[in-house]
Structures are given as structure tokens and as C-alpha cells.
Amino acid sequence: MIFFSTQSSSQVIGGVEILSPTGLAILTIGIFFTVGVPLTMILKGKKD
């Protein structure tokens, strides 16, 4: 990836609307991985 820092490239081009189906899917997957996976590892972790 190449990044340029000019006045015209400081604007965000594209993106996903958060309330669209794609945005909600990305949000759900993100919450699952940041909360669900660590919580599962803590609760069902290695038992001695």
C-alpha cells in the first residue's frame, strides 16, 4: 500500500454505512471476536 498525504487525499473515499446489512455484519463479527472469543477461552479454558 502506498499512502500520500496531500490535501485532496485527506478525504475519506468509500466506506461502509454502519446501518447497512454489510455494516451490521462487520460490526457483529467484530463484537464476536473482541468479546466472544476471549470470554469463551476464559470460561472453557484448560482444565487441570
Contacts in CASP RR format, 6 or more apart in sequence:
PFRMAT RR
TARGET T0000
AUTHOR 0000-0000-0000
METHOD contacts of the structure
MODEL  1
MIFFSTQSSSQVIGGVEILSPTGLAILTIGIFFTVGVPLTMILKGKKD
16 22 0 8 1.000
16 23 0 8 1.000
16 26 0 8 1.000
17 23 0 8 1.000
18 24 0 8 1.000
18 27 0 8 1.000
END
